[in-house]
Amino acid sequence: MLIHWFQFISAAVLLLIPMGLFHGPKVRYRAIRRTWRGYWLRFFTLGQHAIDFGRAALGGWLLLRALEFDPHAHLPAWGLPALTAGLVVVAVVLQMVVCKEPKSINACYAFLIGLAFGLLDFPTAAFAVLGTVALSCGARMPMAFFPVLSILTFALGAFLGEWKPTLALIVCAAVVLIPWLSSMLFLRALVVTYRAKRAEPA
């Protein structure tokens, strides 16, 4: 395995810093199980979601180019999948657990969608995300976002790749399940951030 250190360090910085550290007094949390009527505009106008998407996409893209299999390198062959999967898993866990809302974890939707675009080719990521949003919103089951995105990501990626799943595809399909499974396992509410109104109480 060959490591391109500039790309790897850049990817690590982009992926590992939790956005929850920067949630100030104008950021509020709302459980995804509750109705979002009247809150959608405040969700989309919170600029931190765009930052999450962009840094995850760029970080994932850099990570794939930072690690390269080299049969002549002294590092073991299993190091490439282990380091790739390990960094992405740690990144998702950090985004999820650094949450200022008590007994809650961040759903980190924007980060996970950005990862899909960074780790996968554009058609696979675009069709998987659009299909997931359509199905989970149409069925009014926001919690279904995570398993549906995992299934569609793997199925579309394998189909478009002639049924030869890549490391990035397997990692991406697996990590999107982490917030959903953690919420059930540790009995924590999945919350999404939105922009607060000036007069809204904390």
N, C-alpha and C positions, 0 to 999 in steps of 0.2 A: 504494500500500500504506500502510495506517495501522497504527502500532504503539502498543498500549496498554502503556506502559512498566512499570507496576506488575506486571501479569500476566506480561509477558515476562521481567523480571528474576527474579520468583519462580520461573517455570518453569525458567530457566537455572540457578538455584541448586539446585533440586531434582534436575535431571537431570544436571548436569555433575560434581558432587562424587563421586569414585569411592569406593565402599564398601570397596574393598581397602585404603584408607588406615587403616581402623578395625579391621582384622583383627588381633586381639591373640593372646596365647599360648594362649587357649582355643579358637582356631579352627584346624581342620585342613583339609587339601585331599585330595581323592580323585578320581582320574581317572574320568570317566563310563563308560569302557569296562570298568572293573572291576566285580565283583559288588557289589551294595549290600545284600545280606542282612545284617541286624544293624545297618545304618547308617541306615535310614529314619527311625527315631525321633529320632536325633541330628541328622538333616538338618532335620526339621520343627520341632524345638525350638530351633534357632538363630534368635534373634529378628531377626537382620540380614536374613534373607530376607523377613520380613514388612515390614520398613522399606523394603527395595528395591522390593517390589511396590507399597506405598502411595505412595512418593515418585514412582515412574515413572508410576503412574496419574494422580496429581494433577498432576505436571509436564506430562504430555502433554495433559491436559484444559485446563490453563491456557494452554499454548502455542497451541492452536487458537483460543482466545478472545483471545489477545494480538495476533494478526496478522490484519488485516482488509483485504480488497481495497477500495480507494477510488479511483475513476477521476479524482478531482480532486486526489489527492495528487501530490507531485513525484517520489516514488520510483517506479522502473520497475515494470511489471506482473510481470516475472519475479522480482522481489525476494521476493514471498510464498512461492512454492515453493522458491526457493533457500535462504532463511533457515530455513524450516521443516525441510527435508530436512537442511541443513547442521548445525543444532543437534542434531537427533536422531541423526545419524550420529556426530558428535563425542561425544555422550553415551554411545552404545553402545561406541564404541572405548575411551573412558576407563574404563568399567566393566570392559572385557575385559582391557586391557593392564596395569592396575595390579594386579599379582598378586605376592604374596610367595613363591610357589612357583616355584623355578627352572625355566626352559624350559617354562613353562606359561602358559595364559591362562584367565581366568575364563569359565565358560560363561554366567554371569549369567542363569540361567533366570528367576528371580523378577522381575528388572528387565524382561526382554523381555515376560513375561506382563503385567506392570503397564502397559507401554507399549501393548500391544494394547487393554487396557481403557480407557486414557486417550485414545487416538487414534481408536478406533472406537466404534460404538454397542454397547450391552451385548449384544444377541443375537448379533451377529457375533462379538464377542470370546469370549463364553462358549462358543458352539458350536465355534469354531475351537480353543480351548484344550482343551476336553473331548475333542474328536475327536482332537487331536494326542496327548494323553496316552494315550488308549485305544489308538491305533494303535502308537505307539512302545513303550509298555510291553507291549502284547500280542505284538508281534513281537520283544520283547527286543532292540531296537535303539535305545538312547538317543541315538545320533548322528542318528537320523532325525528327532528332535524339530524340528530347525531347518528342513530343507526341507519337512517335512509341515506345520508351522505356517505357513510362508510360502504354500504352495499353498492350504491350507484358508482362510487369512485372505483371500487375494485372491478365491478362488472364491466363498466365502460372502458376502463384502462386495459383490462385483459382482452376485451373484444377488439378494441382498436389496435392493440399490440399483438394481434394474432394469437391470443391466449398464452402469451409468455410474460407473466407478471414480473415486473422489475422490482428491485429493492425499494425504490422511491414510492412505487405504487403500494406495496405492502405496508410500508411505514405510514404513509398518509392515511390509508384505509383503517389502520389500527389506532392511530393517535386521536382521531376525531371522536372515538368512543370514550376517551378518558374522562371528560367532564360528566357525561351521562352516567357512566358506571360509578364514578366516585360519588355523585349525588345520591345514588341509591345505596351504595355500600356504607357511606358515612352519615347518611341521613341529613344531608345539607341541602339547602335551597339553591337552585341555580338562578343566578340573577344577571341582569343586563343593565348596563349603565345608560343614563340619558341626561340631557341637559336640563337643569332645574330652572324653574321660573324664579324671578328675583324674590318674590314674596312667599315662595313655597317653603314650608318648614322642613327641617332635616328629617 
